[in-house]
């Protein structure tokens, strides 16, 4: 009844259709703008015109849009667009819970839906809207979990590449220190490492691609449910159970857990060559030169151990003595050939070891670098560094207790080794030596140094 009254109020009495661009005149009656203007134009000689319904006079200047009536007409048009029952032609005002279908009042009384639980569309809509919103919440949680897994997988790829690169550099560094007959083995291990890298990366990338695909699928489900929630009640309820069933069936399976542990590990010195044996073929006996010792250094009687402590008295002021830094040189000088010596650093927390030119400055505080005639490495609180310019950080997995120092005078090479494992520590860039080189040491508090005899 209410709908019929609304339609009567919104119908133009001239064209007998729902008004278009509804306007009102002085008496309050409303018409289509085009209809009332057309009637007026049929009698252009008149200054006034009578209302077609009540005959009250009006003029064209009094025409004014009726916005409220226009809004009512839009509501009636939307009501006309509501879905109707295909079988009976009636409005689908009911929802059958048993069948999950929109039905009309005649369907409700028919045998197909006899005994079924039915509810008004407006009542059923609210309940299912809440269920759809709950499904959206669940899917959003799954999507967030999926995105977190994507980020985790991307981090795994980055970490894996970093591990591969670090292992590649280690293998290359170890092989560099050996002779040419190991080159083919180096290529073999790098190839194996590359194969291992690609195999794991393929699986990680597959995981990433699967997660991206799943994320896209979840987004499509979310958009479908959101579109339903934003539509009319009838559109929301149409196939709503099937939609909910499909959204509830969506699962997120975490990708295959992959270990990022390396399997291609190569300790060149242990597997293929006895570095210690090679180096010790060139070992020389080194003792400490007391005439070069800083006044805070104390030597053992055999000249093989040095500690730092209280200043020594009655020491001559020889120009050969280090006066600025707590340093000391070895007695032996090297002018050609290959030479190797070892230094027992024990558990000391600080030391400098290496070789230096005979004529280095000894009365100036400075960083001993190759530019000033020193080729040495250092242990300090921050770790291990090579005294290059600028300093080069050295990453060691094990603390060296005995450090081996190898000098090839003609080749311009100074290298350092951890003799507990026979592994390479650092090699300085190639230099050109022209003056005598001598073993060099800087001694720190509570970190004595000991030079073992060659036969040990």
VMD Tcl script that draws the C-alpha trace (Angstrom):
set ca {
  {0.00 0.00 0.00}
  {2.76 2.41 0.97}
  {4.61 1.65 -2.24}
  {1.50 2.36 -4.31}
  {0.93 5.71 -2.56}
  {4.56 6.69 -3.16}
  {4.24 5.89 -6.87}
  {1.02 7.98 -7.13}
  {2.75 10.96 -5.52}
  {5.70 10.62 -7.89}
  {3.61 10.22 -11.08}
  {3.23 13.23 -13.36}
  {-0.52 13.93 -14.03}
  {0.35 15.16 -17.52}
  {2.43 12.24 -18.94}
  {1.28 9.68 -16.32}
  {4.90 8.45 -15.78}
  {7.34 8.88 -12.94}
  {8.39 12.53 -13.00}
  {11.63 13.53 -14.66}
  {13.30 16.65 -13.23}
  {10.31 17.25 -10.91}
  {9.34 20.93 -10.44}
  {6.65 22.53 -8.24}
  {4.43 25.53 -8.96}
  {2.75 28.11 -6.71}
  {-0.13 25.87 -5.67}
  {2.25 23.07 -4.55}
  {1.51 20.54 -7.29}
  {4.47 18.99 -9.10}
  {5.08 17.91 -12.70}
  {7.88 16.90 -15.06}
  {9.71 20.06 -16.02}
  {9.43 19.22 -19.71}
  {5.68 18.46 -19.39}
  {4.67 21.73 -17.67}
  {6.89 23.83 -19.99}
  {5.33 22.10 -23.01}
  {1.80 22.92 -21.78}
  {2.75 26.53 -21.22}
  {4.29 26.88 -24.69}
  {1.06 25.70 -26.28}
  {-0.53 29.02 -25.16}
  {2.29 31.59 -25.51}
  {-0.11 34.56 -25.65}
  {-1.09 34.11 -21.99}
  {0.97 35.65 -19.19}
  {-0.40 33.18 -16.65}
  {-1.39 29.58 -16.82}
  {-3.65 27.39 -14.68}
  {-2.49 24.28 -12.80}
  {-3.70 21.20 -14.71}
  {-4.97 19.71 -11.43}
  {-6.48 22.53 -9.32}
  {-6.70 25.26 -12.00}
  {-4.87 27.74 -9.72}
  {-3.03 30.37 -11.80}
  {0.78 30.48 -11.94}
  {3.55 31.89 -14.15}
  {6.73 30.29 -15.40}
  {8.91 32.34 -13.07}
  {7.46 30.45 -10.10}
  {8.79 27.05 -11.23}
  {11.23 25.57 -8.64}
  {12.91 22.12 -8.46}
  {11.39 19.67 -5.95}
  {14.49 17.88 -4.57}
  {12.60 15.79 -2.01}
  {10.29 14.43 -4.66}
  {13.29 13.78 -6.89}
  {14.89 11.69 -4.13}
  {11.62 9.76 -3.69}
  {11.56 9.01 -7.42}
  {15.12 7.62 -7.24}
  {14.09 5.30 -4.38}
  {11.10 4.08 -6.41}
  {13.37 3.39 -9.39}
  {15.73 1.35 -7.19}
  {12.75 -0.60 -5.86}
  {11.70 -1.30 -9.44}
  {15.16 -2.73 -10.13}
  {14.89 -5.29 -7.32}
  {14.99 -8.90 -8.45}
  {11.70 -10.67 -9.05}
  {10.77 -14.34 -8.90}
  {11.25 -15.93 -12.32}
  {8.35 -18.33 -11.70}
  {5.75 -15.98 -10.16}
  {7.00 -12.49 -11.02}
  {6.69 -11.39 -7.38}
  {9.33 -9.56 -5.37}
  {11.93 -11.78 -3.69}
  {11.27 -10.64 -0.13}
  {12.07 -13.94 1.62}
  {15.22 -16.06 2.09}
  {15.01 -19.84 2.44}
  {17.65 -21.03 4.90}
  {17.33 -24.67 3.84}
  {17.93 -24.04 0.14}
  {20.00 -20.87 0.51}
  {17.73 -19.13 -2.04}
  {15.78 -15.89 -2.40}
  {12.04 -16.66 -2.78}
  {8.74 -14.80 -3.07}
  {5.67 -15.23 -0.88}
  {4.12 -17.64 -3.41}
  {7.28 -19.82 -3.41}
  {7.07 -19.89 0.38}
  {3.55 -21.35 0.18}
  {4.46 -23.83 -2.55}
  {5.43 -27.49 -2.04}
  {9.13 -26.94 -2.90}
  {9.72 -24.92 0.27}
  {7.09 -26.49 2.52}
  {8.39 -26.80 6.07}
  {11.57 -24.82 5.29}
  {12.88 -22.13 7.60}
  {12.42 -18.75 5.92}
  {13.12 -15.19 6.99}
  {12.64 -11.73 5.61}
  {15.49 -10.61 3.37}
  {16.35 -7.71 5.68}
  {16.63 -10.02 8.71}
  {18.65 -12.72 6.92}
  {20.93 -10.14 5.31}
  {22.28 -8.84 8.63}
  {23.23 -12.32 9.89}
  {24.98 -13.32 6.68}
  {26.65 -9.94 6.41}
  {28.27 -10.60 9.79}
  {29.40 -14.04 8.62}
  {30.88 -12.57 5.44}
  {32.70 -9.95 7.47}
  {34.09 -12.70 9.75}
  {35.26 -14.55 6.64}
  {36.96 -11.36 5.42}
  {38.72 -11.03 8.80}
  {39.97 -14.61 8.60}
  {41.19 -14.17 5.04}
  {42.97 -10.94 5.97}
  {44.76 -12.80 8.76}
  {45.79 -15.48 6.28}
  {46.94 -12.80 3.87}
  {49.04 -11.13 6.57}
  {50.56 -14.50 7.44}
  {51.24 -15.08 3.76}
  {52.97 -11.70 3.43}
  {55.10 -12.43 6.52}
  {56.13 -15.74 4.98}
  {57.01 -13.88 1.78}
  {59.25 -11.51 3.72}
  {60.83 -14.41 5.60}
  {61.51 -16.23 2.33}
  {63.04 -13.09 0.81}
  {65.30 -12.78 3.88}
  {66.27 -16.43 3.49}
  {67.28 -15.78 -0.12}
  {69.37 -12.78 0.96}
  {71.05 -14.69 3.80}
  {71.67 -17.66 1.54}
  {73.33 -15.47 -1.08}
  {75.46 -13.81 1.63}
  {76.52 -17.20 2.96}
  {77.33 -18.40 -0.53}
  {79.38 -15.26 -1.23}
  {81.29 -15.54 2.07}
  {82.02 -19.21 1.49}
  {83.07 -18.46 -2.09}
  {85.54 -15.82 -0.89}
  {86.95 -18.17 1.76}
  {87.47 -20.95 -0.73}
  {89.10 -18.56 -3.21}
  {91.35 -17.13 -0.47}
  {92.48 -20.61 0.66}
  {93.21 -21.74 -2.87}
  {95.12 -18.53 -3.64}
  {97.71 -19.31 -1.00}
  {98.56 -22.66 -2.56}
  {100.37 -23.55 -5.77}
  {99.04 -23.90 -9.32}
  {98.35 -27.63 -9.13}
  {95.34 -26.84 -6.89}
  {93.63 -24.57 -9.44}
  {91.55 -27.32 -11.03}
  {90.34 -28.46 -7.60}
  {89.33 -24.88 -6.85}
  {87.14 -24.77 -9.94}
  {85.60 -28.09 -8.95}
  {84.60 -26.90 -5.48}
  {83.27 -23.58 -6.75}
  {81.18 -25.46 -9.31}
  {79.76 -27.69 -6.57}
  {79.02 -24.63 -4.45}
  {77.26 -22.94 -7.38}
  {75.19 -26.06 -7.97}
  {74.24 -26.14 -4.29}
  {73.38 -22.46 -4.46}
  {71.13 -22.86 -7.50}
  {69.38 -25.96 -6.15}
  {68.41 -24.22 -2.92}
  {67.62 -20.92 -4.65}
  {65.30 -22.74 -7.06}
  {63.39 -24.21 -4.14}
  {63.32 -20.87 -2.30}
  {62.12 -19.06 -5.43}
  {59.43 -21.71 -5.92}
  {58.31 -21.04 -2.35}
  {58.23 -17.32 -3.07}
  {56.26 -17.78 -6.30}
  {53.75 -20.07 -4.57}
  {53.26 -17.52 -1.80}
  {52.72 -14.73 -4.33}
  {50.13 -16.86 -6.14}
  {48.40 -17.66 -2.85}
  {48.38 -14.00 -1.91}
  {46.72 -13.16 -5.23}
  {44.11 -15.87 -4.63}
  {43.39 -14.53 -1.14}
  {43.04 -11.00 -2.50}
  {40.50 -12.20 -5.09}
  {38.45 -13.90 -2.36}
  {38.56 -10.76 -0.24}
  {37.44 -8.55 -3.13}
  {34.59 -10.96 -3.92}
  {33.33 -10.90 -0.32}
  {33.74 -7.13 0.00}
  {31.80 -6.58 -3.23}
  {28.99 -8.76 -1.88}
  {28.89 -6.80 1.37}
  {28.64 -3.53 -0.54}
  {25.80 -4.66 -2.84}
  {22.08 -4.89 -2.20}
  {20.66 -7.40 0.26}
  {19.48 -9.64 -2.57}
  {22.88 -9.61 -4.27}
  {24.57 -10.29 -0.93}
  {22.41 -13.34 -0.26}
  {22.54 -14.72 -3.79}
  {24.79 -17.81 -3.64}
  {26.01 -16.61 -0.22}
  {26.41 -20.13 1.17}
  {28.49 -21.23 -1.77}
  {30.62 -18.09 -1.42}
  {31.14 -18.71 2.29}
  {31.92 -22.36 1.67}
  {34.62 -21.48 -0.87}
  {36.16 -18.80 1.37}
  {36.22 -21.13 4.37}
  {37.93 -23.77 2.27}
  {40.87 -21.46 1.59}
  {43.93 -22.65 3.50}
  {47.48 -21.35 3.73}
  {50.14 -23.99 3.76}
  {53.59 -22.69 4.87}
  {56.30 -23.31 2.29}
  {58.76 -26.15 2.58}
  {61.23 -25.45 5.39}
  {64.69 -25.34 3.90}
  {67.98 -25.54 5.76}
  {70.52 -22.86 4.90}
  {73.43 -24.95 6.12}
  {76.24 -25.26 3.59}
  {77.25 -28.74 2.42}
  {80.06 -27.67 0.10}
  {82.78 -26.98 2.66}
  {86.42 -27.16 1.74}
  {89.40 -26.81 4.05}
  {92.06 -26.76 1.38}
  {95.03 -27.00 3.70}
  {93.71 -30.05 5.53}
  {92.44 -31.94 2.49}
  {95.13 -31.36 -0.08}
  {98.28 -29.91 1.33}
  {100.21 -29.70 4.58}
  {100.73 -25.94 4.81}
  {102.72 -26.29 8.00}
  {105.18 -28.64 6.32}
  {105.55 -26.34 3.35}
  {106.17 -23.26 5.49}
  {108.57 -24.94 7.89}
  {110.88 -25.82 5.03}
  {111.81 -22.11 5.17}
  {111.78 -21.74 8.97}
  {114.56 -19.68 10.57}
  {115.52 -19.22 14.18}
  {114.53 -15.77 15.43}
  {115.62 -14.20 18.70}
  {114.84 -10.77 20.12}
  {117.29 -7.87 19.86}
  {117.65 -6.24 23.31}
  {119.27 -3.13 21.78}
  {115.95 -2.29 20.04}
  {113.64 -3.03 23.00}
  {111.46 -0.23 24.42}
  {112.33 0.55 28.05}
  {109.07 -1.03 29.31}
  {109.92 -4.43 27.76}
  {111.64 -7.29 29.60}
  {113.39 -10.14 27.73}
  {114.13 -13.68 28.86}
  {117.73 -14.84 29.07}
  {117.49 -16.86 25.85}
  {116.01 -13.89 23.99}
  {112.87 -15.77 22.99}
  {110.25 -14.26 25.32}
  {109.24 -10.64 25.91}
  {106.79 -9.10 28.39}
  {105.69 -5.55 29.09}
  {105.79 -4.18 32.62}
  {107.71 -1.67 34.70}
  {110.25 0.62 33.00}
  {113.78 -0.78 32.91}
  {116.55 1.29 34.50}
  {120.09 1.86 33.27}
  {119.28 1.35 29.60}
  {121.41 3.20 27.08}
  {119.79 5.80 24.84}
  {120.77 4.09 21.61}
  {119.17 5.41 18.41}
  {118.30 1.80 17.62}
  {115.95 1.57 20.62}
  {112.18 2.18 20.24}
  {111.31 5.10 22.51}
  {107.77 6.06 21.43}
  {106.01 2.68 21.24}
  {106.58 -0.60 23.20}
  {108.20 -2.37 20.24}
  {111.16 -4.66 19.63}
  {112.86 -6.20 16.57}
  {114.35 -9.60 15.90}
  {118.11 -9.93 15.66}
  {117.97 -11.55 12.20}
  {117.90 -9.45 9.04}
  {116.55 -10.65 5.68}
  {117.85 -9.31 2.37}
  {116.76 -12.09 -0.01}
  {115.07 -15.49 -0.20}
  {112.13 -17.08 1.65}
  {111.94 -17.00 5.45}
  {109.41 -18.24 7.96}
  {109.14 -17.89 11.76}
  {106.48 -18.50 14.38}
  {105.25 -16.46 17.36}
  {103.39 -18.01 20.28}
  {100.82 -15.34 21.24}
  {98.97 -17.60 23.71}
  {95.82 -16.09 25.19}
  {97.12 -12.54 24.83}
  {94.53 -9.85 24.10}
  {96.81 -7.50 22.16}
  {99.86 -7.70 19.89}
  {101.45 -6.53 16.62}
  {103.44 -9.07 14.56}
  {105.21 -8.84 11.23}
  {108.35 -7.50 9.58}
  {109.69 -4.00 9.05}
  {112.47 -2.16 7.28}
  {115.77 -1.82 9.12}
  {115.62 2.00 9.07}
  {112.06 2.62 10.39}
  {111.51 5.55 12.76}
  {111.61 4.53 16.40}
  {110.99 7.77 18.26}
  {107.59 8.69 16.75}
  {104.07 7.55 17.66}
  {102.46 6.30 14.46}
  {100.40 3.50 12.95}
  {102.90 1.01 11.47}
  {101.80 0.68 7.82}
  {103.65 -0.35 4.63}
  {103.97 3.36 3.78}
  {106.15 3.79 6.88}
  {108.03 0.51 6.36}
  {105.92 -2.00 8.36}
  {104.01 -5.11 7.22}
  {102.17 -6.32 10.33}
  {98.83 -7.55 11.67}
  {97.32 -6.60 15.04}
  {95.05 -8.06 17.66}
  {93.10 -5.48 19.68}
  {89.81 -5.18 21.56}
  {87.90 -4.74 18.28}
  {89.35 -7.94 16.80}
  {92.03 -8.59 14.19}
  {93.22 -6.05 11.59}
  {95.92 -5.83 8.96}
  {97.88 -2.60 9.36}
  {97.29 -1.39 5.84}
  {96.18 2.13 4.99}
  {93.30 2.28 5.66}
  {93.15 -0.63 8.11}
  {91.79 -3.96 6.83}
  {89.52 -5.95 9.14}
  {90.32 -9.68 9.38}
  {87.49 -12.12 10.19}
  {88.76 -15.23 11.98}
  {86.59 -18.14 13.13}
  {89.23 -19.35 15.60}
  {91.64 -17.48 17.83}
  {95.21 -18.19 16.68}
  {97.51 -19.24 19.53}
  {100.57 -19.53 17.29}
  {100.98 -17.19 14.33}
  {103.27 -18.05 11.42}
  {104.91 -15.25 9.40}
  {106.17 -15.99 5.88}
  {108.38 -13.65 3.84}
  {109.28 -14.08 0.18}
  {111.73 -11.22 -0.36}
  {112.04 -11.40 -4.16}
  {108.26 -11.88 -4.67}
  {107.44 -9.00 -2.32}
  {105.08 -11.19 -0.27}
  {104.36 -11.11 3.49}
  {101.75 -13.65 4.67}
  {100.34 -14.71 8.03}
  {98.96 -18.12 9.09}
  {97.09 -19.64 12.01}
  {99.40 -22.55 12.78}
  {96.88 -24.35 14.98}
  {94.84 -25.09 11.82}
  {97.36 -24.30 9.08}
  {94.88 -21.77 7.66}
  {95.73 -18.53 5.95}
  {95.09 -15.27 7.85}
  {96.22 -12.44 5.56}
  {98.65 -11.58 2.75}
  {99.74 -8.01 2.07}
  {99.56 -6.64 -1.46}
  {102.76 -7.26 -3.41}
  {105.59 -4.95 -2.38}
  {109.06 -4.12 -3.69}
  {111.71 -4.66 -1.01}
  {115.11 -3.02 -1.37}
  {116.37 -2.73 2.22}
  {116.95 -5.23 5.02}
  {113.77 -6.56 6.66}
  {113.63 -7.65 10.31}
  {111.02 -9.40 12.47}
  {108.84 -6.79 14.23}
  {106.77 -7.01 17.44}
  {104.70 -4.58 19.52}
  {103.97 -5.86 23.02}
  {100.83 -5.08 25.07}
  {100.15 -5.34 28.81}
  {99.47 -8.90 30.05}
  {100.16 -10.31 26.56}
  {103.70 -11.80 26.49}
  {105.13 -13.12 23.23}
  {107.27 -16.24 22.83}
  {109.42 -17.33 19.85}
  {109.59 -21.17 19.81}
  {112.81 -22.72 18.42}
  {112.49 -24.20 14.90}
  {112.68 -27.81 16.12}
  {109.43 -27.32 18.06}
}
mol new
graphics top color blue
foreach p $ca { graphics top sphere $p radius 0.5 }
foreach p [lrange $ca 0 end-1] q [lrange $ca 1 end] { graphics top cylinder $p $q radius 0.2 }
display resetview
